[in-house]
Amino acid sequence: MRRVVILAFALFVLALPFGARYVSDVAALLLIVVALGVAWRRFDVAHLLGVYERRWALGSLFAFLFFVTLSIAFASSKTAAIFAAGHLLIAIAAGVAVAYLLGQGLVSLDLVFGTIAFGAVTQSIIGFLQFASQSSVGLVILGESMLSPSAPGVAKIVVEGVRFVRAYGTFPHPNVLAAFLLVGIVALAYFFFKERTQMAHFVVAPHKISLSVLTSTPRSILLALLELHPFSYVLSHFPLFFFTAGHFFLLIGLLLTFSRSAWIIFIFLFAAIFWWAFRQLTLREYAKRYVLVVCASALLLLSIFYPFIFARASLALDEPAVADRIQYARLGLRLVAERPLGVGIGNQVLFAREHGLYSMFGLVQPWQQEPIHNLYLLMASELGIGGFIAFCVLIGGLFLVESRKLKVESFFVTSMLIALLLFGFTDHFLWDIQQGRLLLWFVVGLLFA
């Protein structure tokens, strides 16, 4: 059973970037089913008491789900509301499954972080190939967008009058890729510092895999690989090389998304990780090495991509990306003030169009009629003030609970969630794009565990 859990967990994490044909949703549903199977077999009074100890979290989660359900009654389009609520429920249930399986000790955080890092590096490479070719790389079946500098609706930057496509990976927008890469960067840093604390690697070390496995059936080989941490050997023998190469790839991908919010959040994460490591005497020397690796990689990328970086780094209040976000925020505040019970989940854009709110705030172009670019205002406008408060209580409670045993793990998972929540101030994908929803509730589940 444990191997089934590991396989379902790994498939879920690896499928997060792939929204085509509901691949990520199917993987999430598989994880939920596996978690339900484990709960059915293992349920007893001790587990019930364990759940009771987290009653504050369950209470706020049920309150949040209540307001999600209630908002459907106020929706202009009940179909859109039910569809959005269903997708959100899948994401939340997947997060609960993650928390449960980790809490039961059936999955190691090493597996989770290793799979995240592997997936992030893979997406970064895809993003680099997209930018280098200025086109799609042939992964449309996995959810890759059709990319071209001349295609309408494709995110681009302009450098000296020339348009360049931003890196997408297999996500629907570069900003979603950037958020995933930020989580991957934190996961990779976790391995760099955790190795130095001489904590346990994983379940089975590479040298413990019997040579007889290699001559056994394909099923035996698969089961053996599920027990083998894909990064443990490399981390044990070439830790600095692995971290340097992986971090460099991730920084390339993050750079080529040209997401300024992600760049700023990365600087914050970099400073927070260094500060956390430098405060510990056993990690102080490695904190310096961490700074050296990150700064050297950043300077190398700056020397290569400086025309693109400087062109994108400029920021002005009259710039459309900034001006429109200000207007979206004003629109959101008006909605919350006038409709404190919300306009219905998945209905903010429709409601604003029907009531002429976009025109009222100068957002008259069709491409400007998008969701509010703020997770919290968008949530409050659709679920109402009650739903927003329930979400804040849930997230705030997670930060107030201190892990007494897993200090290293707790810090890095918390950093992941903070990075996503900071991104929520400038974008909406964590609420209305399924890969974003799954990513957010996945990290929430990690912290809850």
N, C-alpha and C positions, 0 to 999 in steps of 0.2 A: 504493500500500500504506500509505503514511504516513497518508493521510486516513482509511482504514479503521480504522487503529489509534486515531486521535484520536476518531473516532465511537464505537468500542467502549469506549474509556476514559471518554468523557463520559457515555455511557449507563449504564455501571457505577456511576459516582459518583452520578448523578442517581437511579438506581434503588435506592440503599442504603436509603432510608426505607420502601420499599414491599415488604412481605412477602406481601401477598395474591397468591394464585395463583402463588406462587414467582417473582414478578417480579424480585426482587433476585438469586435464585439463577440464573435464566435469563440475566440480564445478566452475572453473574459467569462463567458457563460460556461465554458469547460472548467475553468478554475472554480467558479461558484458551485458547479455540480460536484466536483471533487471535494470541496470543502464541506458541502452538505453531507456527502457520504462519510467523511471522517467524523463529522459531528454526530451523525446517527450511530456510528459504531462506538464512539468514545464518550458519549454524553453521560454524566453522572452528577451527583450532588456537588462534588468539588468544583466541577466546571461551572455549575450554576452559581456557586458562591463567588467564583472568580469573576463572572459577569457582573454580579451584584456590586463588587468592589468598584466597578467602572460605571455605576448607575448614572453618574452625572453625564457621562458621554452618551450613553444610550438615551437618556432623557432628552438631551439637546438634539440628538440625531432624529429621534421620533418627532420632536417638535418641528424640526426642519422639514421632515417628510410630510408632516401634517400641512404645513403652509404650502409646500409644493402641490399637494393634492387640492387644497382649497383654492389655489390660484387658477386651477383649471375652470372653476365656475365663473371666473371673471374674464376669461379669455374670449377674444373676438372669434378666433378660430379654435374650436375645441379639438379638431384633428391635429393641428400643429402643436397644441398644448400637450395632448396625450402622447404624441410622438416624442416631444422633447422630454417629458417626464419619464417615459419609458427608457430612453437612453441614459438619463441621469440616474435612474434606479439601477441600471446595469452597472454603471461606474461606481456607485456607492456600494452595491453588493459585492463587487470585485474588491473594493477596498476593505470591506469587512472580512472577506475571505482571506485576503492577504494578512490582516491582523490576526485572525484566528489560527491560520496554519503556522505563522511565525511563532505565535504564543504557545502553540503546542510543541514547538521544537522540531517540527517535521521538515522545515526549510531553514538553511543557514543564511545569515545576512551576507556571508561571503558569496554565496551563489547569486543572491539578489543583486548585490553591487557589481559582481563580475559580469553578470548578464547585461546589466545596464551599461557598463563601460564598453563591453563588446558591441552592443547595439549602437551606442553613441559614436564610436569610432567608425563603424560601418556607415552610418548616416553621414558622418563628416566626409568620408571618402566619396560617397555619392554626390554630396553637395559640391565638393571640389571639382569633380568631373563635369557636373552641370555648368559650373561657372567657366571652366576652361573651354568647354565646347559651345557655351551659350545656347544650349538646347537640352532637351530631355535625353536621357541615356538609355532609354528602352525598357524602363521598369513601370510602364503605365499599368500593367496588370496588377502591380503591387500598390498602386495608388499614386504614382508619380504624376505630377501635373504636366500638361503639354506646354513646354517652355520655348519662348522665342523673344528676342528683343522687340519684335514688331507686333507681337500678339497682345490684344487688349486684355486688361485684367491681370496681367502678369506683373509681379512686383519687380521694380527695376530701380537702379540708381543712374544718375547722369554725371558723367565725368568728361569735362571739356567738350560738352555737346554730344557725346556719344552715350547711348543707352546700354546698360549692362544688366543682364538678368541676375537677380540675387539667388543664392543657393536655397533650394527647397527640400532636398532629400526626398523622401516619399511622403512628406507632410503636405497639407493643403496650403501652407503659407510659410515663408521664411521665419516668422516670429515663433511659430510652433516648433520648428526645428531648433531654433535658438534656445528655447526653454528646455527641450530634451537634452541638448548638448550641455547646458549648465548643470543639469542633474548628473549627466555622465562625468563631467569634470569633478564634481564633488565625490562621486563614487570612486574615481581613480585616485583622488587624493586620500580617500579613506584607506586604500590598500597601501599607499606609500607610508603613512604614519602608523597604521595598524601593524604592519610588518615590524616596525621599530619597537613596538610595545611587547613583542614576542608573545602575542596571543595566538590561540590555536588557528590554524589555517582553515581546514575544512574537515570533512568527514574522513576521507581516505587520501593519504599522500600518494604521489605518483609511484614511488618505489614499492608500494604495497600492492600494486596491481600485478597479479600473477601473469607470467608469460603464457600460461595455458589459456588465458582468456582470449589471446590473439588467435588461437587456433580453434576456438569454440564456435558456437552458432552465432549468427548475426544478433539474435535476441540477447545473448549473454554479453556480446560486445557493447550493445546499446545500454544495457543495465550497468555495465562497468563504467561507461563514459558518464552516465548520470551521477555516479558516485565520485567522479574525478573533477575537481575544481579546474576549469580550463586555464586559470592563470597561476595556479599554485607553484608549478615548477619554475615558470619564468620569474615569478615574484621572489622565489627562494634563491635563485641563482643570478638573476640579472635585474634586481629591483629598480635601480636607478635608471638603467637603460630602458626598461619597460615603461616606467613612468614618464621619462623624457619623450620617448617616441609617441606614446599614447596621448600625452598632453599636447604635444606639438600638433598632432592630427586634429585633436578636438579644437584647439585654438584656430587652426586654419578654417575649419567648418564654421566656428562661431563668428570669425571675422567675415566670411563670405556671405553670411546671412544679412550682414549690414543692418542688424538690429541694434539701434543705439541704446535702447532700454537694456538689452542683454549685455552690451559692453559695460554699461554702468554697473549692472548687477554683478558681473564677473569681477570687477574691481573690488566691490564690496565683499564678495566671497573670498577673494584672494587675501584681502586684509584681515578678514575674520578668521580664516584658517591659520594664517601666520601668527596672529595674536594668540589664538588658542594653543598652538604648538609651542610658541616661544615662552609661554608662561610655565611650561612644564620642563623641569631641568633635564629629564631624560630625552626630551624631544628637541631641545634648543638647537643643537647642532644640525639636526635634520630640517628644522624650520628654516635655517639659513640656506641649506641646499635646495629646499623647496622654492625659496625666493630666487635663487640663482637660476634654477631651471625655468621658472615661469618668465622671469625678466629676459633671459637670453632668448627664449622662444618669441616673446613679444617684440623684442628689438629686431630679430631676424625677419619677422613678418612685416614689421613697420618699414624696414629697408626695401622690401620687395613690393608691398602694396600701398606705399604711402600716398600715391595720387588718389586712390580710391578711399583711403581712410580719411584724408583731409577733406575730400569733397563731401563725405558723408558726416564728418564730425561737426561741421558747421550747423548751427541751430539758431533759428529766429522765430519770434512769435507769429510773424505773418506767413511763415512756411505752412503749406497746406496740411502736412502731417501734424503740426502743432496746433494750428488755428482750428482745424476740424475737431481735434480732440477736446479743445476748450469748449466748442459749441456742443459737442456730444455730452460733456459734463453738465453744461447748463440745461440741456434738454432732460438729462436724467434727474437732476435736482427738481425740475418742474414736475416731472412725472411722479416722483416720490411725494412731493408736496400735495399734488392734486389727487393722486390715487394711492393713498397709504396702504391699501390692501393689495396693490399690484394690478397689473394689466393682464396677468396670465403668463405662465412660463412659455417661452418660445414665441411670445406675441409682441415684444417691444417694437420691433420694426414695423409690423403690420399696424399696430395701434398708432404709431407716430405718423405713418403715411395716411391713414384714414382721417386723422384729426389735423392734418396739415402742420405738424410740429416741425418737420424738417425744413419746410419753407419759412416758418416763423423764425428759425435760427440760421437762416442763410445757407442751408444745405440743400440746394435746389437741383444739383446734378444727380443723375441716377446712381452713379458710383459713390456718391456721398451718403446715400440712404442706407447706412449700415448700422449694426448694433452699436450701442454705447460702448466706447473703448475704455471701459473701466469695469472690472469684474464686480465690484461692490455696488456701484450705482446700477449696473445692469441687473444684478440679482435683486436689489431692493425695488427696482421699478417693476420687475416681473412677479416677485413673490410677496412684495409688500415689506413694510418695516419689520413685522414679526418674523418673517423668514430670514431676513438679514441678521436680526439679533440672534436667532437660533444658530445660524452659521458661525457668527462671531463667538458665541459661548462655546460651541464645539471646538473651534480652532484654538481659542484662548485657553481652554481647559487642557488641551494637549501640551501647550507650552508650559503650563504651571506644574504638570506632573514631572517630577525628576526621576530619571532612571538611576537606581542605586547600584546596579551591577554592570551596566553596559555604557560606561561614560563615553568611550570612543564612538561607539555606534550611535548613541543618542545625539552626540554633537553633529555628526555628519548628516543624519536623517533630518534633524532640525534645520540644518543649513539648506538642505534640498527644499524643504517646505517654505522656508523664508524666501528663497530665491523665486519660487513660483508665486508666492503671495505678493512680492514686490512687483513682479511682472504684471500682476492683476491690476495695478494702478494705471497701466497704459494700454491694456488690450483686453479682449473679450473671449479669446479662444478657450480659456479654462472653463467657460460656462456653456458655450454654444457650439463647440466643435468637439466631436466625440474623442479624438485622440487627446485633446486638451483635458476633457473631463476625466478620462481614464488615468492620465498622468497625475492629475491633482489628487484624486481619491486614492490612487495607488500609494503615493507618498504619505498621505494622511494615514492610510492603513499601516504603513511601515512605522510611523511615529507612535501610533496607538498601541502597536504590539510591544 
